[in-house]
């Protein structure tokens, strides 16, 4: 009797292990995929550029996402005052709304990157056809408004997945991430945002900012003053990644 119970217990144990193991593997896989989807630096879904490698140069790249907006004017004026170049990852819809600001970005020698047409919160779930459309439509608007082309793409929310990787590969886009996320759309205090950026600001850094609020435009001047003091120069993403 005791022996029979022991055998049944053993079989039960083996049964649960054989059930638990695939579940554990699935959970680890899901965890890695989710992590890879949100941290572009891992290059989990295709190559992503997130910093420059020529550390001997005192170059960094300031990047501004989600514009153009009326706040872009102040950003442009400050960049001009401190003689810095930046990259603006523009949303197609915003380009349609403020074409004259896009022209101003381009004419001031800054680089324009593609940041999708809709910036939809669901973009991570889009199929290949829609994803290709998001990028090509924005490319067409950039061409129409600024008469230029762009080879760089930054995924909204920094989310990558196999569909986005296929779309960017098919359209020959370089996917650009960042090494410093300022969280300027999340953190309210300008001093706290600066405290996040400044200690991480090393040659080769790519800084993610947004030209969508008064506070970013305000803290930018303090950041530029710091950079000038440290002899750090902001260049375009193309310039930073030049071999
Ligand atoms: Zn964005």
Boltz pocket constraint, residues with backbone or C-beta under 6 A from the ligand:
constraints:
  - pocket:
      binder: B
      contacts: [[A, 65], [A, 66], [A, 115], [A, 119], [A, 155], [A, 156], [A, 157]]
      max_distance: 6.0
